[in-house]
Amino acid sequence: MRDEVDELVEAWARERPDLDLAPVEVFSRISRLGRHLDLARRDAFTAAQVESWEFDVLAALRRAGAPYELSPGRLLRETLVTSGTMTNRVDRLVERGLVERLPDPRDRRGVLVRLTPEGKVAVDSAFERLLEAEVTFLAGLPDKDRAQLAGLLRTLLAPFAG
């Protein structure tokens, strides 16, 4: 089975036989898969009526488990955005009724951000739709190959873990 990356690599090999093109064979495919995944995410989130950034915040709260609440600081760490950005995002999610702000019972000055029932429905719907697309992407790989691919990608990502 050949793909467009094979053609790209052949062209570069013809033009630059002095270069090791093995990284191009891997990362060009990862890049192309990333674009397809981005489109699938957009479709899944649009169908669930959430934006990608909204999903990131809602998913962090959902993964926290019942009662689906986190401090703004913890949300910052989970979503890797700035404090100002998070404040804006939480404000917008509150306006949409997907999250609420509550006083932190452990800190009189603190607040907690909690997923509302509507937010839980929205994030669950978006995640289910995304998983359906991702299952389709992996349909051509046997389970053992999926596990091997996951392990190899984990190894590639390990140096970037922070």
C-alpha positions in Angstrom: 0.0 0.0 0.0 1.4 3.4 -1.0 0.4 6.9 0.1 1.2 10.5 -0.7 4.1 10.5 1.8 5.8 7.7 -0.2 5.7 10.0 -3.3 6.9 13.0 -1.2 9.8 11.0 0.1 10.7 9.6 -3.3 10.8 13.2 -4.7 13.1 14.4 -1.9 15.3 11.3 -2.2 15.7 12.1 -5.9 16.5 15.8 -5.2 18.5 15.3 -1.9 20.0 11.8 -1.9 22.4 13.0 0.8 19.7 13.3 3.5 18.2 10.7 5.8 14.5 10.9 5.1 13.3 8.5 7.7 11.9 11.2 9.9 9.8 12.5 7.0 8.2 9.1 6.6 7.0 9.2 10.2 6.2 12.8 10.9 4.6 13.6 7.6 2.1 10.8 8.3 1.6 12.0 11.9 1.0 15.5 10.6 -1.6 14.3 8.1 -3.3 12.2 10.7 -3.3 15.2 13.0 -5.2 17.2 10.3 -7.8 14.5 9.9 -8.1 14.3 13.7 -8.6 18.1 14.0 -11.4 17.9 11.4 -13.0 15.0 13.3 -12.7 16.9 16.5 -14.3 20.0 14.9 -17.2 17.9 13.5 -17.8 16.1 16.8 -17.7 19.3 18.8 -19.9 21.1 16.4 -22.5 18.3 16.5 -22.4 18.6 20.3 -22.6 22.4 20.1 -19.3 23.1 21.9 -16.1 24.8 20.8 -12.8 23.1 21.0 -11.6 25.3 23.9 -14.9 24.7 25.7 -14.4 21.0 25.4 -10.9 21.3 26.9 -12.3 23.0 30.0 -15.4 20.8 30.3 -13.4 17.6 29.8 -11.0 18.6 32.6 -13.9 19.1 34.9 -15.5 15.8 33.8 -12.3 13.8 34.3 -12.1 15.2 37.9 -15.0 13.0 38.8 -18.0 13.9 40.9 -18.8 16.6 41.8 -16.9 17.7 38.7 -15.2 20.7 40.1 -11.7 22.2 40.1 -10.0 25.3 41.3 -9.1 27.8 38.6 -5.5 27.0 39.3 -6.0 23.3 38.7 -7.9 24.2 35.5 -4.9 26.2 34.3 -2.6 23.2 34.8 -5.1 20.9 33.1 -5.6 23.1 30.0 -2.2 24.9 29.7 -3.6 28.4 29.2 -2.9 31.7 31.0 -4.9 32.9 34.0 -6.5 35.7 31.9 -7.5 33.3 29.2 -9.0 30.9 31.8 -11.0 33.7 33.4 -12.5 34.6 30.1 -13.3 31.0 29.2 -15.0 30.3 32.5 -17.0 33.5 32.2 -18.2 32.4 28.8 -19.0 28.9 30.0 -20.9 30.4 32.9 -22.9 32.5 30.5 -23.8 29.4 28.5 -24.9 27.6 31.7 -22.2 24.8 31.2 -20.3 25.6 34.4 -20.9 27.5 37.6 -18.6 29.3 40.1 -19.0 28.3 43.7 -17.2 29.5 46.9 -14.4 27.1 47.9 -15.3 25.7 51.3 -11.6 25.2 52.1 -10.6 28.7 51.2 -12.8 31.7 51.9 -11.1 33.7 49.2 -11.1 30.9 46.6 -13.7 29.7 44.1 -14.4 26.4 42.4 -15.6 25.9 38.9 -18.2 23.1 38.7 -19.7 21.4 35.7 -23.5 21.9 35.5 -25.7 19.0 34.4 -26.0 20.7 31.0 -22.2 20.9 30.8 -21.9 17.2 31.6 -24.3 16.3 28.8 -22.4 18.6 26.4 -19.0 17.2 27.2 -20.2 13.6 27.2 -21.9 14.0 23.8 -18.8 15.6 22.3 -16.5 12.9 23.7 -18.7 10.1 22.5 -18.8 11.6 19.0 -15.0 12.1 19.0 -14.4 8.5 20.1 -16.7 7.2 17.3 -14.5 9.0 14.8 -11.3 7.8 16.4 -12.5 4.2 16.4 -13.1 4.6 12.7 -9.5 5.9 12.2 -8.1 2.8 14.0 -10.4 0.3 12.3 -7.7 -1.0 10.0 -5.3 -1.8 12.8 -5.5 -5.1 14.8 -5.6 -4.6 18.6 -2.0 -5.7 19.0 -0.8 -3.1 16.4 -2.9 -0.4 18.2 -1.2 -1.2 21.5 2.3 -1.2 19.8 1.5 2.1 18.1 0.4 3.6 21.4 3.6 2.5 23.0 5.8 3.8 20.3 4.0 7.2 20.3 4.4 7.3 24.1 8.1 6.8 23.7 8.3 9.6 21.2 6.4 11.9 23.5 8.3 11.1 26.6 11.0 13.8 26.2 8.3 16.4 26.1 6.4 15.3 29.2 6.5 18.1 31.7 
